[in-house]
Amino acid sequence: QSGRREHSPDLLVVRDGTPWLLTCHWESTASRKEDTWPLIGAACADLGIGYEVLTELHLERRPRLENVTEIWRGRFYALPPQVVINEALHLVACNQLTVDALALRIQGFTKQVVFRMILARLLALDLDAELASTLLHVGPAATDR
């Protein structure tokens, strides 16, 4: 062998137009591979690709886990009609609104409908902030139109 090594990441994501390779490991086994990560990161950087290693400590941190769980419950709700989506997007773009505040501003809207719009990438929020107080933003799917 030529000393060449291979690495298969778990996930490819795009952040602000830059591809990132993500590798997930259990914290208990991650330390065994720690010496290879800077080499992989440098090789990725040479190609213009980001590299990050995640453990359960990254993924299960509070309040992220509770927020993701609650938002995920909105997956079974239907998106509202396009005219209502447009109204919601306008309200979020022009005002500083939380999930609860937006749900109260539009007749027939519920938190679950707001969550469904987040899952559709029409709205966005900071998953690491408290859900009740974090502000909504217009999501990437709304700006791609």
Secondary structure, DSSP 8 states (H G I E B T S, - for coil): --S------SEEEEETTEEEEEEE--HHHHGGGGGGHHHHHHHHHHTT-EEEEE-HHHHT-TTHHHHHHHHHGGGGS----HHHHHHHHHHHHHS---HHHHHHHSTT--HHHHHHHHHTTSEE--TTS-TTT---EE-HHHHT-
